[in-house]
Amino acid sequence: MHLAGSGRVIIQLSNKLVEGQILCDEKGTRVAKVMELIGPVRRPFASATPLTNNIKKYIGKSVFATEYSPDNSKKKFRRRRK
């Protein structure tokens, strides 16, 4: 993980991810959210926005993708009564 000048983190991926997926540390703490995939197809990089105020303590460490991302689920809305 690398901190870019824009404030986003750049992560080299070993598995395929989708945009909007949440990345966690080994304890399960939500660290970043993938915003876009960049680089070569075989070994892409992900540009992610930090979800924690102290992102500098995660620089250089491994992060893991969660299987379920709440951002990819459909939102439920209640219908109004007429």
C-alpha positions in Angstrom: 0.0 0.0 0.0 1.3 3.4 -1.0 -0.1 6.9 -0.1 -0.5 9.1 -3.2 -0.2 12.8 -3.1 -4.0 13.1 -3.8 -4.8 11.4 -0.5 -5.8 8.1 -2.1 -3.9 4.8 -1.5 -2.5 2.7 -4.3 -2.6 -1.0 -3.7 -1.0 -3.7 -5.9 -3.5 -6.5 -6.3 -3.0 -10.3 -6.3 -6.7 -11.1 -6.9 -9.3 -9.6 -9.1 -11.5 -6.9 -7.4 -14.4 -4.8 -8.4 -14.9 -1.1 -7.9 -16.7 -0.3 -4.6 -15.2 -3.3 -2.7 -14.0 -2.7 0.8 -10.4 -3.6 1.9 -9.7 -4.7 5.5 -6.6 -5.4 7.6 -5.9 -8.7 9.3 -8.1 -7.7 12.3 -11.1 -6.9 10.1 -10.8 -3.1 10.4 -12.2 -1.4 7.3 -9.2 0.5 5.7 -10.1 1.6 2.2 -12.7 1.4 -0.5 -11.6 0.6 -4.1 -12.5 3.5 -6.5 -10.8 2.4 -9.7 -8.5 -0.2 -11.2 -5.4 1.0 -13.0 -2.3 -0.6 -14.6 -1.6 -3.9 -16.5 -4.3 -6.6 -16.7 -2.1 -9.3 -15.3 -1.2 -7.5 -12.1 -3.4 -4.4 -11.7 -3.3 -1.7 -9.1 -6.3 -0.3 -7.2 -6.8 3.3 -6.4 -8.8 3.5 -3.1 -10.1 6.2 -0.8 -9.1 5.7 2.9 -11.9 4.9 5.3 -9.8 5.7 8.4 -8.2 8.9 9.7 -4.9 7.2 10.5 -4.1 5.6 7.1 -0.4 6.1 7.5 -0.1 3.2 10.0 -1.4 0.8 7.3 1.2 1.9 4.7 3.4 -1.0 3.6 1.1 -3.6 5.2 -1.2 -6.2 3.5 -4.9 -5.6 3.2 -7.6 -8.1 2.3 -10.8 -7.8 0.3 -14.1 -8.5 2.0 -16.4 -11.0 0.3 -19.5 -8.9 0.9 -19.5 -5.2 0.3 -22.5 -3.2 1.5 -22.0 -0.8 -1.4 -22.8 -3.5 -3.9 -26.1 -4.6 -2.4 -29.5 -3.2 -3.4 -31.0 -0.6 -1.2 -34.4 -1.2 0.2 -36.9 1.6 0.2 -40.3 1.7 1.9 -43.3 2.6 -0.1 -45.3 5.6 0.9 -48.9 5.2 1.8 -51.3 7.2 -0.5 
